[in-house]
Amino acid sequence: MSNLEEKVLNLSDEELKELANEGRRRYAREYRKKNKEKIKRLADLHFARKVLSETEESK
């Protein structure tokens, strides 16, 4: 077992939750940074579809 694995196993439940949340935030931040343009395009497509569907329903 590596030193890092031992450290993780010896964490209290509270410390483990805090580190896990920090890791999720960092991963999400990096993911958004790397995929910013892709995410923006997907959001644009989503809202364009929403507007088109609403205009089709109102006809």
VONU-385653 format. One record per residue: x, y, z of N, C-alpha, C in turn; residue in three letters; residue number from 0. Coordinates in steps of 0.001 Angstrom, whole numbers. Example, Ala and Ser with C-alpha at 12.3 -4.5 7.8 and 13.67 -1.06 7.14 Angstrom:
+---------+---------+---------+---------+---------+---------+---------+---------+---------+------+-----+
|     npx |     npy |     npz |    capx |    capy |    capz |     cpx |     cpy |     cpz | rest |  nr |
+---------+---------+---------+---------+---------+---------+---------+---------+---------+------+-----+
|   13190 |   -5690 |    7800 |   12300 |   -4500 |    7800 |   13200 |   -3300 |    7800 |  ALA |   0 |
|   12850 |   -2250 |    7080 |   13670 |   -1060 |    7140 |   12900 |      30 |    7870 |  SER |   1 |
+---------+---------+---------+---------+---------+---------+---------+---------+---------+------+-----+
This chain:
+---------+---------+---------+---------+---------+---------+---------+---------+---------+------+-----+
|     npx |     npy |     npz |    capx |    capy |    capz |     cpx |     cpy |     cpz | rest |  nr |
+---------+---------+---------+---------+---------+---------+---------+---------+---------+------+-----+
|     854 |   -1189 |       0 |       0 |       0 |       0 |     895 |    1246 |       0 |  MET |   0 |
|     552 |    2194 |    -806 |    1368 |    3407 |    -887 |    1077 |    4329 |     290 |  SER |   1 |
|    1954 |    5279 |     473 |    1817 |    6252 |    1549 |     533 |    7068 |    1378 |  ASN |   2 |
|     218 |    7404 |     156 |    -995 |    8180 |    -122 |   -2249 |    7385 |     239 |  LEU |   3 |
|   -2266 |    6096 |    -107 |   -3417 |    5252 |     234 |   -3598 |    5159 |    1741 |  GLU |   4 |
|   -2495 |    5058 |    2463 |   -2570 |    4989 |    3922 |   -3142 |    6282 |    4490 |  GLU |   5 |
|   -2701 |    7422 |    3955 |   -3205 |    8713 |    4424 |   -4717 |    8805 |    4214 |  LYS |   6 |
|   -5179 |    8367 |    3053 |   -6613 |    8442 |    2748 |   -7399 |    7526 |    3680 |  VAL |   7 |
|   -6887 |    6343 |    3920 |   -7588 |    5404 |    4790 |   -7638 |    5878 |    6237 |  LEU |   8 |
|   -6688 |    6710 |    6640 |   -6634 |    7183 |    8023 |   -7394 |    8483 |    8255 |  ASN |   9 |
|   -8014 |    9006 |    7222 |   -8788 |   10241 |    7372 |  -10080 |    9978 |    8139 |  LEU |  10 |
|  -10505 |   10986 |    8898 |  -11809 |   10870 |    9551 |  -12891 |   11061 |    8488 |  SER |  11 |
|  -14112 |   10708 |    8832 |  -15215 |   10856 |    7875 |  -15369 |   12308 |    7419 |  ASP |  12 |
|  -15232 |   13239 |    8361 |  -15383 |   14657 |    8039 |  -14269 |   15124 |    7091 |  GLU |  13 |
|  -13030 |   14728 |    7379 |  -11908 |   15101 |    6519 |  -12063 |   14503 |    5119 |  GLU |  14 |
|  -12531 |   13277 |    5074 |  -12735 |   12615 |    3792 |  -13782 |   13350 |    2967 |  LEU |  15 |
|  -14888 |   13756 |    3602 |  -15933 |   14499 |    2893 |  -15408 |   15824 |    2368 |  LYS |  16 |
|  -14632 |   16533 |    3212 |  -14090 |   17826 |    2801 |  -13150 |   17678 |    1608 |  GLU |  17 |
|  -12254 |   16700 |    1669 |  -11316 |   16485 |     563 |  -12037 |   16043 |    -705 |  LEU |  18 |
|  -13051 |   15211 |    -562 |  -13811 |   14753 |   -1725 |  -14532 |   15924 |   -2385 |  ALA |  19 |
|  -15116 |   16798 |   -1576 |  -15807 |   17963 |   -2135 |  -14836 |   18894 |   -2837 |  ASN |  20 |
|  -13658 |   19104 |   -2235 |  -12645 |   19947 |   -2867 |  -12206 |   19339 |   -4201 |  GLU |  21 |
|  -12027 |   18028 |   -4222 |  -11640 |   17346 |   -5455 |  -12698 |   17496 |   -6533 |  GLY |  22 |
|  -13953 |   17386 |   -6147 |  -15040 |   17558 |   -7117 |  -15059 |   18968 |   -7678 |  ARG |  23 |
|  -14861 |   19962 |   -6794 |  -14842 |   21360 |   -7250 |  -13697 |   21586 |   -8233 |  ARG |  24 |
|  -12519 |   21077 |   -7899 |  -11362 |   21251 |   -8784 |  -11599 |   20570 |  -10122 |  ARG |  25 |
|  -12139 |   19351 |  -10093 |  -12388 |   18624 |  -11336 |  -13410 |   19383 |  -12181 |  TYR |  26 |
|  -14468 |   19849 |  -11552 |  -15511 |   20578 |  -12285 |  -14947 |   21860 |  -12874 |  ALA |  27 |
|  -14118 |   22566 |  -12117 |  -13521 |   23812 |  -12601 |  -12640 |   23537 |  -13818 |  ARG |  28 |
|  -11804 |   22509 |  -13727 |  -10935 |   22153 |  -14852 |  -11752 |   21699 |  -16060 |  GLU |  29 |
|  -12804 |   20915 |  -15802 |  -13658 |   20430 |  -16889 |  -14304 |   21603 |  -17616 |  TYR |  30 |
|  -14832 |   22546 |  -16841 |  -15476 |   23711 |  -17459 |  -14474 |   24546 |  -18233 |  ARG |  31 |
|  -13283 |   24692 |  -17681 |  -12264 |   25488 |  -18347 |  -11870 |   24849 |  -19683 |  LYS |  32 |
|  -11679 |   23539 |  -19679 |  -11263 |   22843 |  -20897 |  -12374 |   22803 |  -21933 |  LYS |  33 |
|  -13580 |   22682 |  -21483 |  -14697 |   22474 |  -22403 |  -15634 |   23672 |  -22479 |  ASN |  34 |
|  -15113 |   24846 |  -22176 |  -15949 |   26038 |  -22115 |  -16711 |   26292 |  -23419 |  LYS |  35 |
|  -15993 |   26231 |  -24536 |  -16642 |   26489 |  -25822 |  -17678 |   25416 |  -26158 |  GLU |  36 |
|  -17328 |   24172 |  -25890 |  -18253 |   23070 |  -26169 |  -19512 |   23214 |  -25320 |  LYS |  37 |
|  -19334 |   23524 |  -24045 |  -20471 |   23685 |  -23142 |  -21330 |   24866 |  -23581 |  ILE |  38 |
|  -20675 |   25959 |  -23976 |  -21426 |   27141 |  -24425 |  -22253 |   26797 |  -25660 |  LYS |  39 |
|  -21668 |   26065 |  -26593 |  -22395 |   25679 |  -27812 |  -23584 |   24780 |  -27466 |  ARG |  40 |
|  -23373 |   23822 |  -26565 |  -24474 |   22942 |  -26175 |  -25595 |   23732 |  -25507 |  LEU |  41 |
|  -25230 |   24706 |  -24687 |  -26240 |   25554 |  -24043 |  -26992 |   26360 |  -25100 |  ALA |  42 |
|  -26255 |   26916 |  -26068 |  -26894 |   27672 |  -27150 |  -27880 |   26792 |  -27919 |  ASP |  43 |
|  -27468 |   25562 |  -28231 |  -28349 |   24643 |  -28947 |  -29595 |   24318 |  -28126 |  LEU |  44 |
|  -29398 |   24105 |  -26835 |  -30522 |   23783 |  -25957 |  -31559 |   24906 |  -25971 |  HIS |  45 |
|  -31089 |   26143 |  -25785 |  -32031 |   27261 |  -25719 |  -32634 |   27577 |  -27076 |  PHE |  46 |
|  -31894 |   27364 |  -28139 |  -32459 |   27564 |  -29474 |  -33585 |   26561 |  -29722 |  ALA |  47 |
|  -33354 |   25296 |  -29331 |  -34406 |   24280 |  -29483 |  -35634 |   24641 |  -28650 |  ARG |  48 |
|  -35398 |   25143 |  -27451 |  -36503 |   25503 |  -26568 |  -37365 |   26608 |  -27190 |  LYS |  49 |
|  -36704 |   27620 |  -27737 |  -37439 |   28726 |  -28372 |  -38198 |   28226 |  -29584 |  VAL |  50 |
|  -37553 |   27388 |  -30404 |  -38225 |   26862 |  -31587 |  -39442 |   26022 |  -31218 |  LEU |  51 |
|  -39318 |   25216 |  -30178 |  -40458 |   24386 |  -29783 |  -41607 |   25242 |  -29264 |  SER |  52 |
|  -41285 |   26315 |  -28554 |  -42336 |   27209 |  -28055 |  -43027 |   27947 |  -29197 |  GLU |  53 |
|  -42259 |   28352 |  -30204 |  -42879 |   29047 |  -31327 |  -43725 |   28086 |  -32162 |  THR |  54 |
|  -43308 |   26826 |  -32246 |  -44098 |   25820 |  -32967 |  -45411 |   25547 |  -32231 |  GLU |  55 |
|  -45350 |   25514 |  -30887 |  -46555 |   25238 |  -30097 |  -47541 |   26393 |  -30191 |  GLU |  56 |
|  -47045 |   27618 |  -30309 |  -47936 |   28782 |  -30324 |  -48632 |   28979 |  -31681 |  SER |  57 |
|  -48195 |   28253 |  -32696 |  -48833 |   28390 |  -34024 |  -50152 |   27661 |  -34079 |  LYS |  58 |
+---------+---------+---------+---------+---------+---------+---------+---------+---------+------+-----+
